[in-house]
Structure formats: C-alpha cells, structure tokens
Amino acid sequence: MKKLLIVLGVVVLLGAVGYVAFQQYKIYIPGLLSRLRDPIAEYAPVAWQTGPVEAELSADARPPNIIVIVADDLGYNDISFFGGGLVQTPNIDALAQQGAHAAVGYAANATCSPSRAAIMTGRYPTRFGFEFTAVPPVFARNLANSSGDGGPPVIFHGDRVEGLLPYPQMGLPPSEVTMAEMLRERGYHTVHIGKWHLGEADGLRPEDQGFAESLGMTAGGGLYLPIGDDNAVEARLPWDPIDRFLWANLPYAVQFNGGQRFAPNEYMTDYMTDNAVAAINANRNRPFFLYLAYTAPHTPFQATREDYDAIAGIEDHTTRVYAAMIRALDRGVGDVMRALRDNGLDRNTLVIFTSDNGGAWYAGIPGLNAPFRGWKATFFEGGLRVPFFVHWPAQIAAGTRIGGPAHHMDIYHTAAAASGAASQERGDGVDLLPFLRGQASAESERTLFWRSGGYRVVRRGDWKLQLSARPERVWLFNLADDPTEQNDLSEEQPDRVVALRALIEDYERELPAPLWPALIEGPIRIDPPLNTPWREDQEYIYWSN
C-alpha cells in the first residue's frame, strides 16, 4: 500500500510538473508545427529576372519607375524630419527635402493588414470586408490568457472560432485589383520584397496578386537574426504578451516566389535592402514597380551590434535597440536611392515612403508619436499620423509641401496617374499629383473614415469625431485649433456630434460584413505605454481584432 501511494504521488507530481510545463511552453507549439510542415532551408541567393540588356528608351523618356516603401510601426516621432527622432534619419528626411511631404499624412487603419490592403487597392479596406488584421486564433487566445496587468480585461470571443475562416485564407480578396495588377497591365515589371500579411493561401499570395517576383514573408513579420546570433543585440518586452508570442514563433526565414522557406544571410533589414538594390539593377532598362515593405521597427526588437554600438548615447537598452533598428531602416532607404542614382534612374522614379500605422503602445517607449496622443490600434492622431513623403525630381520640386490630408489610399491613385493608367472608378483615394506639382493649391474639405468593430471615426474638414462602444465614449476635436486632441468639444457642440455621427452611419450602410470576425477586444490607453501602471483616470479604448 505504501509503495502504491508513493507511485501515485510520483504520477501526480509528474502530471503537475507536466501541466505547468505545458502551460508555460505551449506558446511555442504554433512555431514548432510550422517548422515541421514547412522546414527552413539553408541560405540560397536569389536570382532576379533580368530586363533588357539595353533600354529601348532613355530613363527619362520611359514611364516612371514606381517604388513604394512601407515601414512597420514607425512612429511619427521616430524620424528626424519632424524635429524629433531617437536617431537622425538623413536618408528618409531627404525624400521630403528633395521632394515633397504632406503636412497631414494618414494611415488607412491603425493596424497593419488593413492599411496594407488600402495601399494595394486604393480603397477603404472595410469596402471589401478587410476590417481586422489577420491573426490565428491561438494568437488571440494567448493575448486573452495573458491579461491581468491591473487594467480592464482582454475579451476573447471563443464562440467565434467555430467556422472561422482558416488563418492562411484571411487575406485580400482576389476580386480586388491590386496596384501590382494595375501596373502590370501598364507594362511594368512588378516586384515585392518584405512583409505581405494579406493572405498566405494559394490565390492570395503576392505572386497571385500581380507580382512577377516576390521575396519575403507572407505572415506579419519575422526574426531579424537567429536568436542568440553573435551579431544580434536583443530587447525582450516582458510586459507584452504579443512580444512573447513573436519570439516563440516567428522564424528567421523568407520565401522566394512561394518556394520553400530559407534563411537569409544577414540582418533582415539589410537583406531586404540588398535585394531591393539587386532588383533595381536587374530592371534598370525597363519600367518597374517595387513594393518594399520593411518589417522594421516592429517587434521583436533585434538590432545589429554595429548599429547598437553606434548610438551609445542612448542609455535605456530597449530604446537603444529600437533606435538602432531605425538606423538600419534609414540606411536601407539611402542604399535604395543610391542604386537609383547609380543607374541613372533617380530623376524619373516616383518614390513614396510611409508607415503602416503609428508607433506601438506595447513597445514601452514613451513619445514615439509625439506630439500626438494615441498609439497603434487607436484612431487618435498618434495611431494614424504617418510620414507621407513623395520623391520624383522630374515632376516634383524639392521642398514641396502639401497640406493634406493625404491618405494611404491615395498611393494607388497617384501611382496610377503617374503610369498613365485610366481613372480608377472603384477607388476611394485621390490622385495627389496635381497638388504635388503645384497645379492645385487647395484641397477640398475631405471626409475620411476609420473603423475597427465598435470603434468608429470620421474626419470631415478640420473636425474629427471618435465613437467608442467599449467603453461608451464620444470625443470631438477641432484639429485646426487642437491638432494633438487635448480639448474634447463633444458636450459643447452636440449638433456637430449628431451631424458627424450621421456621416458614419451613412458610410456604414454601404459596407459588407467583415470577412472574418474580431476574436479579441483589448484595452489600450490613449496616453501611457503598456509598461506603466493603470489608473482609473486614464482614457482608453477597446481595440477589436
């Protein structure tokens, strides 16, 4: 009997240890399964398709090359052009200094996938049901299980998982005409490098959506170097469940044209840059469209030791790693522009630089979006205001400034006009070239919408209304007088609230249901970053995704 009790005790103890271990390490299961299904091969060089040996027309006589560069989670205050920046960003700044910038540049959404869908289509992503960023249920469940930092709870809608569209099929509908498809019809060679995050299944991938060549990752990101690499300096964010999930599951890998994943041979930002330069060199004698979607400075935070050592004046380790990642991003932009100059293509290449949304609350670094309030996933200006720089020396005078607001959707229509494509009747954006060329001096009173579940926003002229369902809250701001959204006028101007709310309701009547439902609703404070204590007096919204 005594031996039996001992055996039972050991079994119970092992079971308890196993359960604890499983709860601690189950977060790694998605990445492990992915590596079993789709192994990562060793590095292999990419052979880019080569255009004509000699050009039929000179670079200035051809339709302009078009390059769209998108940073990931880059805050308004992360670059030095606006007077701030953790590090100087001379190459990014030069795009505006030698070209044009919009005083007000807006992301289509405050999170990545819907913004990228708008850039690719020139339409509100909610027009075709792309309301939420694509994430697998295990990711959403992990966020809900990791809540408990003293704030309101994260809500996981487990009842919505049954019948949910499989994660790889969450993407940009093939019925939408992408920028790549539109430019391919105009005779452009189309190249995608970097992040996609618009669908992973057949029919949704970049090479199925108009790109002749695609190098990067179809998911939301990847590691910048192998974990523990001698050349890597890492910063973990123990306060952030998203960060824990990414470190556990993101690979250091890319794909070329949908083939087997393989490991790059250098720091991911530099790898993307070097391949962008190679693609430019290969296509120097024909019109090309390059969509260069960097993953920097999105988590996980990894920098090269060289970049980290170069900015020793930044004391906080996490901030220094983050700034070093931006330093690499800026270097990449400089290398791309140098490749254009070396090939005699810089004058007649339209280059547009932006970010998918504002800086992230979970980074734990204050001031990323200063002077604006709000973070990624909020529709305050800090979550939406992004750099909007346009460089085309043959057509745009250096130092041009347009008032805006410019919007992600406008990139498609501006590229279409530059290429000579016919007017896009289905679009929601506008062609910015008349303003950039100085042919139009004043923008109309533009109306813009944003929506994520029960969080809805409209800007009409200088007035901006935000409606939050959870918590139930209304904010009204006059952005002409109060661009940083400090003074809520909703109680003072109820008639304006009613009128703007009616605009939202009219717009929403035209919208289809989301292609997939939001699985989580999470509280995000407007002002402090994630790693600060919650207080009852802090304003917040619930982000649906």
C-alpha positions in Angstrom: 0.0 0.0 0.0 2.8 2.4 0.9 4.6 1.6 -2.5 1.3 2.3 -4.3 0.9 5.6 -2.6 4.4 6.5 -3.5 3.8 5.6 -7.1 0.6 7.6 -7.2 2.3 10.5 -5.6 5.1 10.4 -8.2 2.5 10.2 -11.0 0.6 13.2 -9.6 3.8 15.1 -9.2 4.9 14.4 -12.7 1.4 15.2 -14.0 1.5 18.6 -12.2 5.0 19.3 -13.5 3.9 18.3 -17.0 0.8 20.5 -16.8 2.8 23.5 -15.6 5.5 22.9 -18.3 2.8 22.6 -20.9 1.1 25.8 -19.8 4.5 27.6 -19.9 5.7 26.3 -23.2 2.5 25.7 -25.2 3.1 29.1 -26.7 5.8 27.5 -28.8 3.6 24.9 -30.4 2.5 27.0 -33.5 6.0 27.7 -34.4 7.1 24.1 -33.9 4.3 22.8 -36.0 5.0 25.3 -38.7 8.7 24.2 -38.9 7.6 20.6 -39.2 5.1 21.3 -42.0 7.4 23.8 -43.8 11.1 23.3 -42.9 13.5 26.2 -43.3 16.3 25.5 -45.7 19.8 27.0 -45.7 20.6 30.3 -47.4 20.3 30.4 -51.1 21.0 33.5 -53.3 18.0 35.0 -55.2 18.3 35.2 -59.0 16.2 38.2 -60.0 14.7 38.2 -63.5 16.8 40.5 -65.8 15.3 43.0 -68.1 16.7 44.1 -71.5 20.4 44.5 -71.8 19.8 47.8 -73.5 16.8 50.1 -73.0 14.6 51.0 -76.0 14.1 54.4 -74.5 16.1 56.6 -72.1 15.2 56.5 -68.4 13.6 60.0 -68.7 11.5 59.0 -71.8 10.0 55.9 -70.2 7.0 55.8 -67.9 8.4 56.5 -64.4 9.6 53.6 -62.2 7.5 53.4 -59.0 8.8 52.4 -55.6 6.5 52.3 -52.5 8.5 51.9 -49.3 6.4 51.0 -46.2 7.9 50.9 -42.7 6.2 48.8 -39.9 5.0 50.5 -36.7 7.2 53.6 -37.4 6.1 56.4 -35.0 5.7 60.0 -36.2 8.4 61.0 -33.8 10.8 58.2 -34.9 12.3 60.2 -37.7 14.2 63.5 -37.5 12.4 65.3 -40.4 9.7 66.4 -38.0 12.2 67.7 -35.5 12.4 64.7 -33.2 13.7 61.2 -33.6 15.7 58.9 -31.4 18.4 58.9 -34.1 19.0 61.1 -37.1 17.3 59.7 -40.3 19.0 61.8 -43.0 18.1 59.4 -45.9 14.4 59.2 -45.1 14.4 63.0 -44.4 16.0 63.6 -47.8 13.0 62.1 -49.6 10.9 65.0 -48.3 13.6 67.6 -48.5 14.4 66.8 -52.1 10.8 66.0 -52.9 7.5 66.6 -51.2 5.7 65.8 -48.0 2.1 66.0 -46.8 1.7 68.1 -43.6 -1.0 65.6 -42.7 -0.5 62.0 -43.8 -2.9 59.3 -42.6 -2.7 55.6 -42.4 -5.8 53.8 -43.6 -6.0 51.9 -40.3 -4.2 51.9 -37.0 -3.0 48.3 -37.5 -1.0 46.7 -40.3 -3.1 44.4 -42.5 -6.0 46.8 -43.3 -3.6 49.6 -44.0 -1.7 47.4 -46.5 -4.9 46.4 -48.1 -5.8 50.0 -48.7 -2.3 50.8 -50.1 -2.7 47.9 -52.5 -6.2 48.7 -53.7 -6.8 52.4 -53.3 -10.0 51.6 -51.4 -11.2 51.6 -47.8 -10.4 48.0 -46.6 -13.9 47.9 -45.0 -15.3 48.3 -48.5 -14.5 44.6 -49.1 -14.6 43.3 -45.5 -10.9 43.6 -44.6 -11.6 45.2 -41.3 -9.3 43.3 -39.0 -5.6 42.3 -39.1 -5.3 38.6 -39.9 -4.2 36.6 -36.8 -4.6 32.9 -36.0 -6.9 32.0 -33.1 -4.1 30.7 -30.9 -2.5 34.2 -31.1 -5.8 35.9 -30.0 -6.3 33.3 -27.2 -2.8 33.9 -26.0 -3.4 37.6 -25.6 -6.6 37.0 -23.6 -4.9 34.5 -21.3 -2.0 36.9 -20.7 -4.1 39.8 -19.5 -4.1 40.8 -15.8 -1.9 43.9 -15.5 -4.4 45.7 -13.4 -6.4 47.2 -16.3 -9.7 46.1 -17.8 -9.8 42.5 -19.0 -9.0 41.4 -22.6 -12.1 39.8 -24.0 -11.7 36.6 -26.1 -14.7 35.7 -28.3 -14.2 31.9 -28.2 -17.7 31.4 -29.7 -16.5 33.0 -33.0 -13.7 30.4 -33.6 -16.0 27.7 -34.8 -16.5 28.1 -38.5 -13.8 30.7 -38.7 -12.0 31.2 -42.0 -8.6 29.4 -41.7 -5.8 31.8 -41.0 -4.0 31.3 -44.3 -7.2 32.2 -46.1 -7.6 35.5 -44.3 -6.4 37.9 -47.0 -7.1 40.4 -49.8 -9.9 39.1 -52.0 -8.7 38.2 -55.5 -11.6 40.2 -56.8 -9.8 43.4 -55.8 -7.5 45.0 -58.4 -4.1 45.5 -56.7 -1.6 48.2 -57.5 0.7 45.4 -58.9 -2.0 44.1 -61.2 -2.9 47.7 -62.4 0.8 48.5 -63.1 1.5 45.1 -64.7 -1.2 46.0 -67.3 0.7 49.1 -68.0 3.8 47.1 -68.9 5.6 47.3 -65.5 7.7 44.5 -64.1 6.4 44.1 -60.6 8.5 43.1 -57.5 7.5 42.6 -53.9 10.2 42.5 -51.2 9.4 42.1 -47.5 6.2 41.8 -45.5 2.9 40.8 -47.2 0.3 40.0 -44.4 -2.5 40.0 -47.0 -3.1 36.2 -47.2 -0.9 33.1 -47.3 -3.1 30.6 -49.2 -2.9 30.0 -52.9 -4.7 32.8 -54.7 -3.9 35.3 -52.0 -0.1 35.4 -52.1 1.9 38.3 -53.8 2.7 36.2 -56.9 -1.1 35.5 -57.2 -2.0 39.2 -56.8 0.0 40.8 -59.6 3.7 40.5 -58.6 6.0 38.8 -61.1 8.5 38.2 -58.3 8.1 38.1 -54.5 10.7 37.7 -51.8 9.8 38.0 -48.1 7.3 36.7 -45.6 3.5 36.2 -46.1 2.9 36.5 -42.3 3.1 39.6 -40.1 6.8 39.5 -39.6 9.9 37.5 -38.7 13.1 37.5 -36.8 15.8 39.9 -37.9 18.6 37.4 -37.0 18.7 34.0 -35.4 18.0 34.1 -31.6 21.4 34.3 -29.9 23.3 35.3 -33.0 26.7 36.9 -32.1 25.8 39.9 -34.3 22.4 40.5 -32.6 21.5 42.7 -29.7 18.0 41.8 -28.4 15.5 43.5 -26.2 12.6 41.4 -24.8 9.5 43.1 -23.5 8.3 41.1 -20.5 5.2 43.2 -20.1 3.9 42.4 -23.6 2.2 39.1 -24.4 2.5 39.9 -28.2 6.3 40.0 -27.8 6.4 36.6 -26.0 4.4 35.0 -28.8 6.5 36.5 -31.6 9.8 35.4 -30.0 8.4 31.9 -29.6 7.0 31.5 -33.1 8.4 33.8 -35.7 11.2 32.3 -37.9 14.3 33.8 -39.4 13.2 33.0 -42.9 11.9 34.2 -46.2 10.4 32.7 -49.3 11.0 33.5 -53.0 8.0 33.1 -55.3 6.2 30.8 -52.9 9.0 28.3 -52.7 10.5 26.6 -49.6 11.4 29.0 -46.8 15.1 29.6 -46.3 17.3 31.6 -44.0 18.7 34.9 -45.2 22.4 35.5 -44.9 22.4 38.9 -43.0 20.3 41.2 -40.8 16.8 41.1 -42.2 16.5 44.9 -42.9 19.8 44.8 -44.7 18.8 41.7 -46.5 15.7 43.3 -47.9 17.7 46.4 -48.8 20.4 44.5 -50.7 17.8 42.5 -52.6 15.9 45.7 -53.5 19.2 47.1 -54.9 19.7 43.9 -56.8 16.2 44.1 -58.2 16.7 47.7 -59.3 20.0 46.8 -61.0 18.2 43.9 -62.8 15.4 46.1 -64.1 17.3 49.3 -64.9 16.3 49.1 -68.6 12.5 48.7 -68.2 9.8 50.3 -66.1 9.4 48.5 -62.8 7.2 48.7 -59.7 8.9 47.8 -56.4 6.9 47.4 -53.3 9.5 47.4 -50.5 7.7 46.5 -47.2 10.3 46.5 -44.4 9.4 44.8 -41.1 11.4 47.4 -39.1 10.9 48.7 -36.5 8.2 46.2 -35.5 8.9 43.7 -32.7 10.7 41.5 -31.9 13.4 44.1 -31.2 16.7 43.0 -32.7 19.5 45.2 -33.9 23.0 44.6 -35.2 25.8 45.1 -32.8 27.3 47.7 -35.1 24.1 49.8 -35.2 23.7 49.4 -31.4 27.3 50.4 -30.7 27.0 53.5 -33.0 24.4 55.1 -30.7 25.9 54.7 -27.3 24.4 57.9 -26.1 21.0 56.3 -25.6 21.0 54.9 -22.1 17.9 52.8 -22.0 18.6 49.4 -23.6 15.2 48.8 -25.2 15.1 52.3 -26.6 18.6 51.9 -27.9 17.8 48.6 -29.7 14.7 50.2 -31.2 16.7 53.3 -32.4 19.4 51.0 -33.9 16.6 49.3 -35.9 15.5 52.7 -37.3 19.2 53.5 -38.1 19.2 50.3 -40.3 16.0 51.3 -41.9 17.3 54.7 -42.8 20.5 53.2 -44.2 18.3 51.0 -46.3 16.4 53.9 -47.8 19.7 55.6 -48.6 21.0 52.5 -50.3 17.9 52.2 -52.5 18.2 55.8 -53.5 21.9 55.4 -54.3 21.1 52.5 -56.5 18.6 54.7 -58.5 21.3 57.3 -58.9 24.0 54.8 -59.9 21.7 53.5 -62.6 20.6 57.0 -63.8 17.0 56.3 -62.7 16.6 58.7 -59.8 15.0 61.6 -61.8 12.2 59.6 -63.3 11.4 57.3 -60.4 8.4 58.0 -58.2 9.3 57.0 -54.6 6.7 57.1 -51.9 7.6 56.5 -48.2 5.2 55.9 -45.4 4.4 53.7 -42.4 1.5 51.3 -41.9 0.5 53.0 -38.7 1.9 54.9 -35.7 4.3 53.6 -33.1 3.1 50.8 -30.8 1.9 51.1 -27.2 3.5 47.7 -26.4 7.0 48.9 -27.2 7.0 50.6 -23.8 8.9 53.6 -25.1 7.1 57.0 -24.4 6.9 59.7 -27.0 7.1 57.6 -30.2 4.2 59.5 -31.7 4.8 62.9 -30.1 3.4 65.5 -30.1 0.2 63.5 -30.9 -1.9 61.4 -28.4 -2.6 57.8 -29.1 -0.8 54.7 -30.3 -1.0 52.0 -32.9 -4.5 50.4 -32.7 -6.1 53.7 -31.6 -7.6 56.2 -34.0 -6.2 59.2 -32.2 -3.7 61.1 -34.3 -0.7 59.2 -32.9 -2.1 55.9 -34.2 -2.9 57.3 -37.6 -0.4 60.1 -38.5 2.4 58.7 -40.6 5.2 60.2 -42.8 4.0 60.7 -46.3 7.0 61.6 -48.4 7.0 61.7 -52.3 10.2 62.0 -54.3 10.1 62.4 -58.1 12.7 65.1 -59.3 11.4 65.1 -62.9 8.0 66.2 -61.7 8.1 67.5 -58.1 10.1 70.4 -56.9 12.3 70.0 -53.9 10.8 71.2 -50.7 7.2 70.9 -51.8 4.7 70.8 -49.0 1.0 69.9 -49.4 -1.4 70.5 -46.6 -3.3 67.2 -47.0 -4.8 65.2 -45.5 -3.1 62.6 -47.7 -4.1 59.0 -47.2 -2.8 55.6 -47.8 -5.5 55.0 -50.4 -4.0 57.9 -52.4 -0.8 56.0 -53.1 -2.6 53.7 -55.6 -4.3 56.5 -57.4 -1.1 58.7 -57.6 0.8 55.7 -58.9 -1.9 55.0 -61.5 -1.8 58.6 -62.7 2.0 58.6 -62.9 1.9 55.5 -65.0 -0.7 56.8 -67.4 -3.4 54.3 -66.3 -7.1 55.2 -66.7 -9.0 56.7 -63.9 -9.9 54.2 -61.2 -13.7 54.3 -60.8 -13.8 52.0 -57.8 -11.4 53.9 -55.7 -11.8 55.9 -52.5 -8.4 57.7 -52.8 -7.4 60.7 -54.9 -4.5 61.4 -57.3 -2.1 63.7 -55.4 0.0 64.7 -58.4 -1.9 68.0 -59.1 -1.1 69.1 -55.6 2.5 67.8 -55.7 3.2 69.5 -59.0 1.7 72.8 -57.8 -1.2 72.7 -60.2 -3.8 72.7 -57.4 -3.3 75.0 -54.5 -6.1 73.9 -52.1 -7.5 70.6 -51.1 -11.3 70.2 -50.8 -13.0 69.6 -47.4 -12.2 65.9 -47.4 -14.2 63.3 -45.5 -12.3 60.2 -44.2 -13.5 57.2 -42.2 -11.9 54.6 -39.9 -13.5 51.6 -38.3 -12.5 48.6 -36.1 -15.5 46.9 -34.7 -17.3 49.2 -32.3 -14.6 51.9 -32.6 -15.6 54.3 -35.4 -14.1 57.6 -36.5 -14.8 60.3 -39.1 -12.8 63.4 -40.1 -14.7 66.0 -42.1 -12.6 69.0 -42.9 -10.9 70.0 -39.6 -13.5 68.2 -37.4 -12.9 64.7 -36.1 -15.4 62.6 -34.2 -14.4 59.4 -32.4 -17.1 57.0 -31.2 -16.1 54.1 -28.9 -18.6 51.4 -28.0 -16.5 49.9 -25.3 -16.2 51.9 -23.1 -19.0 54.0 -24.4 -17.4 57.3 -25.2 -17.5 60.2 -27.6 -14.7 62.6 -28.5 -15.0 65.6 -30.8 -11.9 67.6 -31.8 -11.2 70.6 -34.0 -7.9 69.7 -35.5 -7.2 73.1 -36.9 -7.1 74.6 -33.3 -6.2 71.4 -31.5 -4.1 69.0 -33.6 -3.0 67.0 -30.6 -6.6 66.3 -29.5 -6.4 67.7 -26.0 -9.8 69.5 -25.9 -12.9 67.4 -26.3 -15.8 69.5 -27.6 -18.4 66.9 -27.7 -20.5 68.3 -24.9 -20.2 71.9 -26.1 -21.2 71.0 -29.7 -23.9 68.3 -29.6 -25.3 69.3 -33.0 -22.0 68.7 -34.7 -21.7 65.3 -33.0 -25.1 64.4 -34.4 -24.1 65.5 -37.9 -20.8 63.7 -37.9 -22.3 60.6 -36.5 -24.8 60.6 -39.3 -21.9 60.6 -41.8 -20.5 57.5 -40.2 -23.9 55.8 -40.3 -24.4 56.6 -43.9 -21.0 55.3 -44.8 -21.5 52.1 -42.9 -24.8 51.3 -44.7 -22.7 50.6 -47.8 -20.3 48.2 -46.1 -20.3 44.4 -46.2 -19.8 42.3 -43.1 -16.2 41.7 -42.2 -14.5 38.7 -44.0 -13.7 37.3 -40.5 -14.8 38.4 -37.1 -12.7 40.0 -34.4 -11.7 37.4 -31.9 -10.4 39.7 -29.2 -11.1 43.1 -27.7 -8.3 44.6 -25.7 -8.0 47.8 -23.7 -5.4 50.3 -24.9 -4.8 53.6 -23.1 -4.5 56.7 -25.2 -1.5 58.2 -23.5 0.8 55.9 -21.5 2.6 52.9 -23.0 1.9 49.4 -21.9 4.6 49.1 -19.3 3.2 51.7 -17.0 0.6 51.2 -14.2 -3.1 51.5 -14.9 -5.0 54.3 -13.2 -8.8 54.8 -13.2 -8.5 58.3 -14.6 -6.7 57.2 -17.8 -8.7 57.3 -21.1 -8.7 54.1 -23.1 -10.5 52.4 -26.0 -11.1 48.7 -26.7 -9.3 47.6 -29.8 -11.2 44.9 -31.7 -9.3 42.5 -33.8 
